Amino acid sequence: MPKKESKLDVNELLELANKSFPCFTGVGSSPDAKLERIASGINVFDKIVGGGLVRGRLHLFTGGFASGKTYISQKIIENAQKEGGICVYIDAEKRYDPEWFQLTGVEVDKLIISRPTYGEQALDLAIFYLKQNIDVLVIDSLAALVPMQEDADSMEQQSIGLQPRMFNKAFRKIIPANNKTVLIAINQQRQEIGTTYHRGIQKRMPGGEGQYYYASSIIDVRRGEWIKQDKFKVGHEIDCVVSKCNFHPPFGQCVIPLRYDTGQIDNVTMIINLALDHNIIKKKGPWYYLDGEEKPRQGLEEVSQYYRDNEEKFRVIRDLVFQK
């Protein structure tokens, strides 16, 4: 009778694997296998992503222009800096404004800015920073990264497929190089005519299909209703939808009210939206029925102004929201 081969136990197999391969190998309960996160400091946003964005992963923020994609990344940078983290902003669109970043809470003296001249250089910079194990890296934006060959070609020459090929090659290098960094890639949305099987106008991100698969989370960011005060537009609501998430249940939604004058979250509007979610404030059409008030208010602007003028009643509704 042939002898049965003895099986290795878990510890022996781990020891053998660690000797043979220079990479992380451990049991599922190992501290190195646990997910570490960096929060944005925006409670409603952190809630829909399970407490913050996970380190060592690629996160895509996508949406229309002026919707609030960069703003959310700025708040994540701010929160990481409060913990002593090192953050880098790759400014491919040349949109960095130190005054605006500082207004939103970013310590600009501690933020590294890189402005690459072409796409491959930007992605090589990203890989370099990832290998240094920085805390947050923002690429703004993928759509603005022009391949070197396309940059060198004249305008009449066609450059089909250069950008998707560049991204797919970069993602294959970026994913294994990223050990502890929250990598945020901002991208735009473009409209295209649908096909027989996907009718209507379709929205896609420039740069090919690879980014949809390599990303651990995709956050759709849209510009919502205007925030008004004394009939003037002082901000807008940022509507977020988690369309993909590998570390938390997807399809969570939240509304972030941004004020332009302060660069911060409009707490009054945010509490009103949360009160609507918890049915503390009821809404029928344009009418808002406030807790403890018989007379309804028309429109979000009137409700916001009511609570700004009545601080005691705002504190009551805020406490009710936080008790939920």
C-alpha positions, 0 to 999 in steps of 0.5 A: 500500500502506498503511503499517504502524503502528510498534509501541512497545517496552516502555520507550516504552510504560511511559514513555507509561503513566506520563505518562498515568496516576498509578499504578504501572506497571512491568515484572514484574521491577521492585522495586516489583512484588515481594512484601514480607512481614511474618512472624509470628515463628512458624516453622510459621505463616510456612512455610505462608504462604510466609514471612509475610503479604504487604503491600498485601493483605487477609488473613482469619482465621476460626474459632470463638471462643477459637481463637487468631485474635487471638493470631496477629495479636498476634504479627504486630504484635509482629514488625512493631514489632521492625522499627520498624513502625506498627501499629493495632488496631481494637477493634470487639469491645472485647476489648483487654486491655493486660496480655495484649497485653504478655504476648504481646510487643506494645509497647502504648505504640506500638500505636494502638487505635481503638474505633469506635461503628458499622461505617461509622466503623470502615471509614472509619478503616481506609481512613484508616490505609491511606492513611497507609501503616502497616505492620499494621492489624487489624480485630477483628472484621468480625462486630462491625461494626454498620451505622449504620442498624441501630444506629439502628433499634429491635429489632423492625425488620428490617435484612436485607443491610445488613452485606454491602452495607456490606462490599462497598462498603468492600472496593472502596475498601480494596483500591486504598487499600492499598499497603503495609499487612498488613491482617488482618480477623478474622471469626467462623464461623456454622453454617447448614443446607445446601441440596439441593446443599450438604447438612449443616451449612455454616459461613460468615462473617457479612458476605456473599460479597464477603470471600471474593473480595477476600481474598488469603488466608483462614486457618481457625483452630481450637482443637486439643488441650489442653496439660496440665502436671501434669494442669492445662490450661495452654494449647491447640493452634491448628490453622491451615489456609490455605483460600485463598492467592494468593501461596503454594500453599494448603491448608498446615497447622500447629499452634501450641501456645499457653501461657496463663501465658507468652503464648508458644509452647510450644516443647516441644509444637511440637518434638514436633509437628514430630518427628511430621511428620518421622517422628522420633517415631512415633505409633500410636493414643495411643502415642508411640514416641520416638527411641532409647527402647524404651518407648512413652509414652501421650498428648501430656501424658506425652511433653511432661512426659518432654522437660521433665524430660530437657533433654538428650534434648529438645535432641537431638530439637530438633536432629534436627527443625532438620536436616530 
